[in-house]
C-alpha cells in the first residue's frame, strides 16, 4: 500500500496581518510570503469547507481585506 502524502508546510505567516490592506497588495504580499493559493472572496460567499494546505482566503469589502484565514 502506498503512503499518504505529506502536505506542504504552510508559510509562517499571521493571517490577521492582512486585515485592512488593499486587496491587490494583500494578494501580492501573500504570494511573496509563500502561499501557493490566494483566494479572494466577497463578504458572505458560499464556499466549501475543505481545508487546503497552502491556501489563504481573503474576504474583500470595498477593495480591502476585512477577514483572512488559512485553508
Biopython code that builds the backbone (N, CA, C, O; Angstrom):
import numpy as np
from Bio.PDB.StructureBuilder import StructureBuilder

atoms = [
    (1, "UNK", "N", (0.845, -1.161, 0.000)),
    (1, "UNK", "CA", (0.000, 0.000, 0.000)),
    (1, "UNK", "C", (0.901, 1.239, 0.000)),
    (1, "UNK", "O", (1.928, 1.274, 0.678)),
    (2, "UNK", "N", (0.506, 2.234, -0.759)),
    (2, "UNK", "CA", (1.318, 3.457, -0.816)),
    (2, "UNK", "C", (1.068, 4.328, 0.415)),
    (2, "UNK", "O", (0.022, 4.243, 1.060)),
    (3, "UNK", "N", (2.042, 5.153, 0.716)),
    (3, "UNK", "CA", (1.921, 6.013, 1.894)),
    (3, "UNK", "C", (1.074, 7.247, 1.575)),
    (3, "UNK", "O", (0.912, 7.631, 0.417)),
    (4, "UNK", "N", (0.555, 7.840, 2.609)),
    (4, "UNK", "CA", (-0.239, 9.062, 2.462)),
    (4, "UNK", "C", (0.739, 10.220, 2.288)),
    (4, "UNK", "O", (1.660, 10.377, 3.090)),
    (5, "UNK", "N", (0.546, 11.036, 1.242)),
    (5, "UNK", "CA", (1.492, 12.134, 1.034)),
    (5, "UNK", "C", (1.423, 13.164, 2.157)),
    (5, "UNK", "O", (0.360, 13.428, 2.719)),
    (6, "UNK", "N", (2.563, 13.727, 2.463)),
    (6, "UNK", "CA", (2.642, 14.768, 3.484)),
    (6, "UNK", "C", (2.333, 16.105, 2.826)),
    (6, "UNK", "O", (2.974, 16.467, 1.839)),
    (7, "UNK", "N", (1.355, 16.849, 3.360)),
    (7, "UNK", "CA", (1.051, 18.147, 2.747)),
    (7, "UNK", "C", (2.229, 19.103, 2.920)),
    (7, "UNK", "O", (3.002, 18.981, 3.871)),
    (8, "UNK", "N", (2.362, 20.059, 1.990)),
    (8, "UNK", "CA", (3.466, 21.009, 2.118)),
    (8, "UNK", "C", (3.298, 21.877, 3.361)),
    (8, "UNK", "O", (2.182, 22.125, 3.818)),
    (9, "UNK", "N", (4.414, 22.328, 3.892)),
    (9, "UNK", "CA", (4.364, 23.208, 5.064)),
    (9, "UNK", "C", (3.777, 24.550, 4.660)),
    (9, "UNK", "O", (4.054, 25.069, 3.578)),
    (10, "UNK", "N", (2.963, 25.100, 5.550)),
    (10, "UNK", "CA", (2.385, 26.412, 5.278)),
    (10, "UNK", "C", (3.374, 27.496, 5.687)),
    (10, "UNK", "O", (4.200, 27.284, 6.575)),
    (11, "UNK", "N", (3.294, 28.649, 5.044)),
    (11, "UNK", "CA", (4.167, 29.752, 5.448)),
    (11, "UNK", "C", (3.915, 30.130, 6.912)),
    (11, "UNK", "O", (2.792, 30.044, 7.409)),
    (12, "UNK", "N", (4.976, 30.544, 7.579)),
    (12, "UNK", "CA", (4.851, 31.031, 8.952)),
    (12, "UNK", "C", (4.414, 32.495, 8.863)),
    (12, "UNK", "O", (5.235, 33.412, 8.886)),
    (13, "UNK", "N", (3.116, 32.681, 8.763)),
    (13, "UNK", "CA", (2.547, 33.988, 8.485)),
    (13, "UNK", "C", (1.273, 34.149, 9.304)),
    (13, "UNK", "O", (0.549, 33.177, 9.518)),
    (14, "UNK", "N", (0.998, 35.345, 9.758)),
    (14, "UNK", "CA", (-0.198, 35.620, 10.555)),
    (14, "UNK", "C", (-1.298, 36.187, 9.658)),
    (14, "UNK", "O", (-1.152, 37.304, 9.161)),
    (15, "UNK", "N", (-2.389, 35.461, 9.433)),
    (15, "UNK", "CA", (-3.469, 35.966, 8.582)),
    (15, "UNK", "C", (-4.034, 37.315, 9.041)),
    (15, "UNK", "O", (-4.491, 38.105, 8.215)),
    (16, "UNK", "N", (-4.006, 37.582, 10.336)),
    (16, "UNK", "CA", (-4.537, 38.862, 10.827)),
    (16, "UNK", "C", (-3.753, 40.055, 10.297)),
    (16, "UNK", "O", (-4.276, 41.169, 10.277)),
    (17, "UNK", "N", (-2.517, 39.847, 9.870)),
    (17, "UNK", "CA", (-1.691, 40.941, 9.364)),
    (17, "UNK", "C", (-2.203, 41.493, 8.031)),
    (17, "UNK", "O", (-1.809, 42.586, 7.625)),
    (18, "UNK", "N", (-3.079, 40.748, 7.348)),
    (18, "UNK", "CA", (-3.604, 41.185, 6.057)),
    (18, "UNK", "C", (-4.849, 42.065, 6.183)),
    (18, "UNK", "O", (-5.213, 42.765, 5.238)),
    (19, "UNK", "N", (-5.489, 42.032, 7.325)),
    (19, "UNK", "CA", (-6.725, 42.792, 7.510)),
    (19, "UNK", "C", (-6.439, 44.282, 7.393)),
    (19, "UNK", "O", (-5.534, 44.819, 8.031)),
    (20, "UNK", "N", (-7.240, 44.930, 6.555)),
    (20, "UNK", "CA", (-7.104, 46.363, 6.321)),
    (20, "UNK", "C", (-6.270, 46.707, 5.097)),
    (20, "UNK", "O", (-6.296, 47.847, 4.633)),
    (21, "UNK", "N", (-5.526, 45.733, 4.567)),
    (21, "UNK", "CA", (-4.704, 46.001, 3.386)),
    (21, "UNK", "C", (-5.572, 46.082, 2.131)),
    (21, "UNK", "O", (-6.642, 45.477, 2.066)),
    (22, "UNK", "N", (-5.105, 46.828, 1.146)),
    (22, "UNK", "CA", (-5.752, 46.881, -0.156)),
    (22, "UNK", "C", (-5.637, 45.491, -0.786)),
    (22, "UNK", "O", (-4.604, 44.837, -0.645)),
    (23, "UNK", "N", (-6.667, 45.039, -1.467)),
    (23, "UNK", "CA", (-6.755, 43.666, -1.963)),
    (23, "UNK", "C", (-5.567, 43.264, -2.837)),
    (23, "UNK", "O", (-4.987, 42.198, -2.629)),
    (24, "UNK", "N", (-5.195, 44.096, -3.809)),
    (24, "UNK", "CA", (-4.082, 43.761, -4.707)),
    (24, "UNK", "C", (-2.775, 43.605, -3.923)),
    (24, "UNK", "O", (-2.009, 42.669, -4.155)),
    (25, "UNK", "N", (-2.533, 44.521, -3.005)),
    (25, "UNK", "CA", (-1.308, 44.478, -2.197)),
    (25, "UNK", "C", (-1.298, 43.222, -1.314)),
    (25, "UNK", "O", (-0.273, 42.550, -1.198)),
    (26, "UNK", "N", (-2.429, 42.914, -0.699)),
    (26, "UNK", "CA", (-2.519, 41.741, 0.181)),
    (26, "UNK", "C", (-2.242, 40.460, -0.594)),
    (26, "UNK", "O", (-1.512, 39.589, -0.121)),
    (27, "UNK", "N", (-2.824, 40.347, -1.785)),
    (27, "UNK", "CA", (-2.611, 39.138, -2.588)),
    (27, "UNK", "C", (-1.144, 39.022, -2.997)),
    (27, "UNK", "O", (-0.564, 37.940, -2.909)),
    (28, "UNK", "N", (-0.549, 40.103, -3.435)),
    (28, "UNK", "CA", (0.856, 40.098, -3.836)),
    (28, "UNK", "C", (1.756, 39.741, -2.653)),
    (28, "UNK", "O", (2.693, 38.955, -2.794)),
    (29, "UNK", "N", (1.472, 40.309, -1.514)),
    (29, "UNK", "CA", (2.264, 40.040, -0.309)),
    (29, "UNK", "C", (2.136, 38.578, 0.099)),
    (29, "UNK", "O", (3.130, 37.946, 0.460)),
    (30, "UNK", "N", (0.934, 38.040, 0.046)),
    (30, "UNK", "CA", (0.711, 36.643, 0.427)),
    (30, "UNK", "C", (1.475, 35.690, -0.489)),
    (30, "UNK", "O", (2.096, 34.736, -0.020)),
    (31, "UNK", "N", (1.430, 35.948, -1.782)),
    (31, "UNK", "CA", (2.166, 35.087, -2.717)),
    (31, "UNK", "C", (3.677, 35.194, -2.476)),
    (31, "UNK", "O", (4.400, 34.201, -2.562)),
    (32, "UNK", "N", (4.138, 36.399, -2.177)),
    (32, "UNK", "CA", (5.550, 36.610, -1.882)),
    (32, "UNK", "C", (6.003, 35.912, -0.612)),
    (32, "UNK", "O", (7.178, 35.572, -0.467)),
    (33, "UNK", "N", (5.076, 35.699, 0.301)),
    (33, "UNK", "CA", (5.410, 35.019, 1.558)),
    (33, "UNK", "C", (5.246, 33.506, 1.471)),
    (33, "UNK", "O", (5.440, 32.800, 2.461)),
    (34, "UNK", "N", (4.888, 33.005, 0.286)),
    (34, "UNK", "CA", (4.881, 31.564, 0.081)),
    (34, "UNK", "C", (3.537, 30.870, 0.017)),
    (34, "UNK", "O", (3.501, 29.643, -0.076)),
    (35, "UNK", "N", (2.423, 31.598, 0.063)),
    (35, "UNK", "CA", (1.116, 30.952, -0.063)),
    (35, "UNK", "C", (0.951, 30.486, -1.503)),
    (35, "UNK", "O", (1.090, 31.284, -2.430)),
    (36, "UNK", "N", (0.657, 29.205, -1.702)),
    (36, "UNK", "CA", (0.536, 28.660, -3.058)),
    (36, "UNK", "C", (-0.776, 29.055, -3.719)),
    (36, "UNK", "O", (-0.843, 29.158, -4.944)),
    (37, "UNK", "N", (-1.811, 29.274, -2.933)),
    (37, "UNK", "CA", (-3.112, 29.684, -3.452)),
    (37, "UNK", "C", (-3.631, 30.824, -2.596)),
    (37, "UNK", "O", (-3.651, 30.733, -1.369)),
    (38, "UNK", "N", (-4.050, 31.895, -3.249)),
    (38, "UNK", "CA", (-4.664, 33.021, -2.555)),
    (38, "UNK", "C", (-6.039, 33.213, -3.187)),
    (38, "UNK", "O", (-6.162, 33.454, -4.388)),
    (39, "UNK", "N", (-7.062, 33.101, -2.357)),
    (39, "UNK", "CA", (-8.438, 33.164, -2.855)),
    (39, "UNK", "C", (-9.116, 34.430, -2.338)),
    (39, "UNK", "O", (-9.195, 34.655, -1.130)),
    (40, "UNK", "N", (-9.604, 35.250, -3.264)),
    (40, "UNK", "CA", (-10.370, 36.452, -2.903)),
    (40, "UNK", "C", (-11.846, 36.104, -2.895)),
    (40, "UNK", "O", (-12.358, 35.478, -3.822)),
    (41, "UNK", "N", (-12.519, 36.519, -1.836)),
    (41, "UNK", "CA", (-13.939, 36.201, -1.693)),
    (41, "UNK", "C", (-14.732, 37.451, -1.319)),
    (41, "UNK", "O", (-14.242, 38.293, -0.566)),
    (42, "UNK", "N", (-15.950, 37.575, -1.839)),
    (42, "UNK", "CA", (-16.806, 38.666, -1.391)),
    (42, "UNK", "C", (-17.402, 38.319, -0.035)),
    (42, "UNK", "O", (-17.433, 37.144, 0.331)),
    (43, "UNK", "N", (-17.877, 39.303, 0.719)),
    (43, "UNK", "CA", (-18.489, 39.023, 2.020)),
    (43, "UNK", "C", (-19.661, 38.044, 1.880)),
    (43, "UNK", "O", (-20.496, 38.185, 0.987)),
    (44, "UNK", "N", (-19.709, 37.064, 2.763)),
    (44, "UNK", "CA", (-20.821, 36.117, 2.776)),
    (44, "UNK", "C", (-20.805, 35.087, 1.664)),
    (44, "UNK", "O", (-21.809, 34.413, 1.435)),
    (45, "UNK", "N", (-19.687, 34.952, 0.968)),
    (45, "UNK", "CA", (-19.597, 33.980, -0.130)),
    (45, "UNK", "C", (-19.840, 32.568, 0.394)),
    (45, "UNK", "O", (-19.419, 32.217, 1.496)),
    (46, "UNK", "N", (-20.513, 31.784, -0.401)),
    (46, "UNK", "CA", (-20.742, 30.384, -0.058)),
    (46, "UNK", "C", (-19.557, 29.596, -0.596)),
    (46, "UNK", "O", (-19.304, 29.580, -1.800)),
    (47, "UNK", "N", (-18.832, 28.941, 0.309)),
    (47, "UNK", "CA", (-17.645, 28.172, -0.085)),
    (47, "UNK", "C", (-17.705, 26.797, 0.559)),
    (47, "UNK", "O", (-18.413, 26.579, 1.542)),
    (48, "UNK", "N", (-16.944, 25.877, -0.020)),
    (48, "UNK", "CA", (-16.851, 24.546, 0.579)),
    (48, "UNK", "C", (-15.954, 24.621, 1.802)),
    (48, "UNK", "O", (-15.163, 25.554, 1.937)),
    (49, "UNK", "N", (-16.070, 23.658, 2.681)),
    (49, "UNK", "CA", (-15.346, 23.694, 3.941)),
    (49, "UNK", "C", (-14.078, 22.840, 3.945)),
    (49, "UNK", "O", (-13.470, 22.654, 4.999)),
    (50, "UNK", "N", (-13.664, 22.311, 2.771)),
    (50, "UNK", "CA", (-12.442, 21.505, 2.773)),
    (50, "UNK", "C", (-11.241, 22.387, 3.051)),
    (50, "UNK", "O", (-11.178, 23.539, 2.623)),
    (51, "UNK", "N", (-10.299, 21.827, 3.771)),
    (51, "UNK", "CA", (-9.074, 22.551, 4.118)),
    (51, "UNK", "C", (-8.026, 22.232, 3.075)),
    (51, "UNK", "O", (-7.761, 21.064, 2.795)),
    (52, "UNK", "N", (-7.434, 23.253, 2.502)),
    (52, "UNK", "CA", (-6.377, 23.068, 1.519)),
    (52, "UNK", "C", (-5.109, 23.716, 2.062)),
    (52, "UNK", "O", (-5.032, 24.939, 2.181)),
    (53, "UNK", "N", (-4.121, 22.897, 2.390)),
    (53, "UNK", "CA", (-2.856, 23.419, 2.917)),
    (53, "UNK", "C", (-2.232, 24.358, 1.900)),
    (53, "UNK", "O", (-2.218, 24.068, 0.704)),
    (54, "UNK", "N", (-1.718, 25.477, 2.373)),
    (54, "UNK", "CA", (-1.075, 26.435, 1.494)),
    (54, "UNK", "C", (-2.006, 27.465, 0.887)),
    (54, "UNK", "O", (-1.573, 28.307, 0.099)),
    (55, "UNK", "N", (-3.302, 27.407, 1.251)),
    (55, "UNK", "CA", (-4.267, 28.377, 0.708)),
    (55, "UNK", "C", (-4.565, 29.442, 1.752)),
    (55, "UNK", "O", (-4.740, 29.140, 2.933)),
    (56, "UNK", "N", (-4.621, 30.688, 1.306)),
    (56, "UNK", "CA", (-5.005, 31.802, 2.148)),
    (56, "UNK", "C", (-6.260, 32.426, 1.548)),
    (56, "UNK", "O", (-6.293, 32.763, 0.364)),
    (57, "UNK", "N", (-7.286, 32.577, 2.373)),
    (57, "UNK", "CA", (-8.559, 33.157, 1.938)),
    (57, "UNK", "C", (-8.626, 34.613, 2.372)),
    (57, "UNK", "O", (-8.380, 34.931, 3.535)),
    (58, "UNK", "N", (-8.955, 35.487, 1.446)),
    (58, "UNK", "CA", (-9.092, 36.904, 1.730)),
    (58, "UNK", "C", (-10.530, 37.323, 1.451)),
    (58, "UNK", "O", (-10.984, 37.230, 0.311)),
    (59, "UNK", "N", (-11.245, 37.775, 2.456)),
    (59, "UNK", "CA", (-12.579, 38.332, 2.237)),
    (59, "UNK", "C", (-12.393, 39.820, 1.959)),
    (59, "UNK", "O", (-11.793, 40.543, 2.754)),
    (60, "UNK", "N", (-12.918, 40.266, 0.816)),
    (60, "UNK", "CA", (-12.690, 41.626, 0.350)),
    (60, "UNK", "C", (-13.993, 42.423, 0.371)),
    (60, "UNK", "O", (-15.005, 41.999, -0.186)),
    (61, "UNK", "N", (-13.947, 43.582, 1.023)),
    (61, "UNK", "CA", (-15.076, 44.507, 1.053)),
    (61, "UNK", "C", (-14.563, 45.870, 0.606)),
    (61, "UNK", "O", (-13.640, 46.424, 1.203)),
    (62, "UNK", "N", (-15.167, 46.398, -0.442)),
    (62, "UNK", "CA", (-14.788, 47.713, -0.977)),
    (62, "UNK", "C", (-13.288, 47.830, -1.216)),
    (62, "UNK", "O", (-12.680, 48.859, -0.924)),
    (63, "UNK", "N", (-12.697, 46.761, -1.752)),
    (63, "UNK", "CA", (-11.293, 46.776, -2.139)),
    (63, "UNK", "C", (-10.281, 46.512, -1.041)),
    (63, "UNK", "O", (-9.075, 46.559, -1.284)),
    (64, "UNK", "N", (-10.762, 46.234, 0.171)),
    (64, "UNK", "CA", (-9.848, 45.994, 1.300)),
    (64, "UNK", "C", (-10.168, 44.653, 1.961)),
    (64, "UNK", "O", (-11.304, 44.180, 1.927)),
    (65, "UNK", "N", (-9.137, 44.053, 2.562)),
    (65, "UNK", "CA", (-9.298, 42.779, 3.264)),
    (65, "UNK", "C", (-9.996, 43.056, 4.600)),
    (65, "UNK", "O", (-9.521, 43.851, 5.411)),
    (66, "UNK", "N", (-11.126, 42.386, 4.808)),
    (66, "UNK", "CA", (-11.873, 42.537, 6.064)),
    (66, "UNK", "C", (-11.804, 41.290, 6.924)),
    (66, "UNK", "O", (-12.130, 41.324, 8.111)),
    (67, "UNK", "N", (-11.372, 40.172, 6.312)),
    (67, "UNK", "CA", (-11.233, 38.904, 7.046)),
    (67, "UNK", "C", (-10.226, 38.061, 6.294)),
    (67, "UNK", "O", (-10.157, 38.118, 5.066)),
    (68, "UNK", "N", (-9.439, 37.275, 7.023)),
    (68, "UNK", "CA", (-8.425, 36.446, 6.389)),
    (68, "UNK", "C", (-8.239, 35.176, 7.206)),
    (68, "UNK", "O", (-8.162, 35.231, 8.433)),
    (69, "UNK", "N", (-8.166, 34.028, 6.528)),
    (69, "UNK", "CA", (-7.962, 32.766, 7.232)),
    (69, "UNK", "C", (-7.274, 31.757, 6.319)),
    (69, "UNK", "O", (-7.323, 31.855, 5.093)),
    (70, "UNK", "N", (-6.630, 30.782, 6.963)),
    (70, "UNK", "CA", (-5.929, 29.707, 6.260)),
    (70, "UNK", "C", (-6.910, 28.658, 5.760)),
    (70, "UNK", "O", (-8.006, 28.493, 6.297)),
    (71, "UNK", "N", (-6.487, 27.958, 4.723)),
    (71, "UNK", "CA", (-7.211, 26.784, 4.278)),
    (71, "UNK", "C", (-8.083, 26.995, 3.133)),
    (71, "UNK", "O", (-8.742, 26.059, 2.678)),
]
sb = StructureBuilder()
sb.init_structure("model")
sb.init_model(0)
sb.init_chain("A")
sb.init_seg("    ")
for serial, (resi, resn, name, xyz) in enumerate(atoms, 1):
    if name == "N":
        sb.init_residue(resn, " ", resi, " ")
    sb.init_atom(name, np.array(xyz, "f"), 0.0, 1.0, " ", f" {name:<3s}", serial, name[0])
structure = sb.get_structure()
